[in-house]
Amino acid sequence: MTPKQAAFVNEYLIDLNATQAAIRAGYSPTWANKQAHLLIGKNRQIAELIQKGLSERSERVKINADWVVCRLREEAEFQGEGSSPSARVKALELLGRHLGLFPVRGSLSLSLEGQVDVSRGTILEGRRIARRLILEEIRDESLVLPGDEE
């Protein structure tokens, strides 16, 4: 690992902004976004160091998923002085999402075992399919059906 890559890992752990971390680590601002993607997505050692850093931070500050869910529940139930109805609604929304009560339209859930290798061709094909579906959705929404005219 180069010193610049090590700097990227340290900078990324500050704010989890890959592009800005690449710039602060000394990569060209012009190519920082692309370089950050390559560093995180293609370099297993960097990805492992980032994961290790995140885990260490989580242990150090004692914040994990249970803590977040407990705090959201407290916020959702709080009705004392200074409480906010919008904060309660948002907390309930986030808890509902966590529990899967509000499925996202068009979401896909897979259970995979072992290692999955996705080639660039597969990714590009997936993007083409997604783009086509989005365009079809836009086209369908823009159609004016008989009786719908204003």
C-alpha positions in Angstrom: 0.0 0.0 0.0 1.3 3.4 -0.9 1.4 6.3 1.5 -1.2 8.1 -0.6 -3.5 5.1 -0.3 -3.0 5.0 3.4 -3.8 8.7 3.6 -7.0 8.0 1.6 -8.1 5.4 4.2 -7.5 7.8 7.1 -9.2 10.7 5.3 -12.2 8.5 4.3 -12.7 7.5 8.0 -13.1 11.2 8.9 -16.4 11.9 7.0 -17.0 8.8 4.8 -16.9 11.1 1.7 -14.7 9.1 -0.7 -14.2 12.0 -3.3 -13.2 14.5 -0.6 -11.0 11.9 1.0 -9.2 11.3 -2.3 -8.6 15.0 -2.7 -7.3 15.4 0.8 -5.0 12.4 0.3 -3.4 14.2 -2.6 -5.2 12.8 -5.6 -6.2 15.1 -8.5 -9.5 16.9 -7.8 -10.4 16.3 -11.5 -10.2 12.5 -11.1 -10.9 12.2 -7.4 -14.4 10.7 -7.8 -13.1 8.0 -10.2 -10.0 7.3 -8.1 -12.0 7.0 -4.9 -14.3 4.5 -6.6 -11.3 2.4 -7.8 -9.7 2.6 -4.4 -12.7 1.4 -2.5 -14.2 -0.9 -5.1 -11.2 -2.6 -6.6 -8.6 -2.6 -3.8 -9.5 -5.3 -1.3 -6.8 -4.2 1.2 -8.2 -0.7 1.3 -11.7 -2.0 1.7 -10.6 -4.2 4.6 -8.8 -1.3 6.3 -11.8 0.9 6.0 -14.1 -1.8 7.4 -11.6 -2.3 10.3 -11.5 1.4 11.0 -15.3 1.6 11.0 -15.6 -1.3 13.3 -13.0 0.1 15.7 -14.8 3.5 15.7 -18.1 1.8 16.4 -16.6 0.0 19.4 -14.9 3.1 20.6 -18.0 5.3 20.6 -20.3 2.4 21.6 -22.7 3.1 18.7 -24.2 0.2 16.9 -27.5 -0.7 15.3 -29.1 -1.5 18.6 -28.1 1.9 20.0 -29.6 3.7 17.0 -32.8 1.7 17.1 -33.2 2.4 20.9 -32.6 6.1 20.3 -35.1 6.2 17.5 -37.7 4.5 19.7 -37.0 7.0 22.5 -37.5 9.9 20.0 -40.7 8.3 18.6 -42.2 7.9 22.1 -41.0 11.3 23.6 -43.9 13.7 24.2 -42.4 16.0 26.9 -41.4 19.6 26.8 -39.5 20.3 23.6 -40.8 17.3 21.7 -41.4 17.6 18.0 -44.3 15.9 16.2 -42.2 15.9 13.0 -39.3 14.3 14.8 -41.6 11.6 16.1 -43.0 10.9 12.7 -39.5 10.7 11.2 -38.3 8.4 13.9 -41.3 6.1 13.3 -40.6 6.2 9.6 -37.0 5.1 10.1 -38.0 2.4 12.5 -40.7 1.2 10.0 -38.0 1.1 7.3 -35.7 -0.8 9.6 -38.4 -3.4 10.2 -39.3 -3.6 6.5 -42.8 -2.2 6.9 -42.4 0.1 4.0 -41.1 -1.9 1.1 -39.5 0.1 -1.7 -41.2 -0.3 -5.0 -39.0 -2.3 -7.3 -36.6 -3.4 -4.6 -34.8 -6.7 -5.0 -33.6 -9.0 -2.2 -31.2 -11.8 -2.8 -29.7 -14.4 -0.6 -26.3 -15.5 -1.9 -23.8 -17.9 -0.6 -20.1 -17.8 -1.5 -18.4 -15.3 -3.7 -20.1 -13.4 -6.5 -18.1 -12.1 -9.3 -19.8 -9.5 -11.4 -18.1 -8.5 -14.7 -18.1 -5.1 -16.2 -20.4 -6.4 -19.0 -22.9 -7.6 -16.4 -22.9 -4.2 -14.7 -23.4 -2.4 -18.0 -26.2 -4.7 -19.0 -27.9 -4.1 -15.6 -27.6 -0.3 -16.1 -29.1 -0.6 -19.6 -32.1 -2.6 -18.2 -32.5 -0.1 -15.3 -32.4 2.8 -17.7 -35.0 1.2 -20.0 -37.3 0.5 -17.1 -37.0 4.1 -15.9 -37.8 5.5 -19.3 -40.8 3.2 -19.7 -42.1 4.3 -16.3 -41.7 8.0 -17.3 -43.4 7.3 -20.6 -46.3 5.5 -18.9 -46.8 8.4 -16.4 -46.8 10.9 -19.2 -49.5 9.2 -21.2 -52.9 10.9 -21.0 -55.6 8.3 -20.9 -59.2 9.0 -22.2 -61.2 10.7 -19.4 -58.1 12.0 -17.7 -57.9 15.2 -19.7 -58.4 18.4 -17.8 
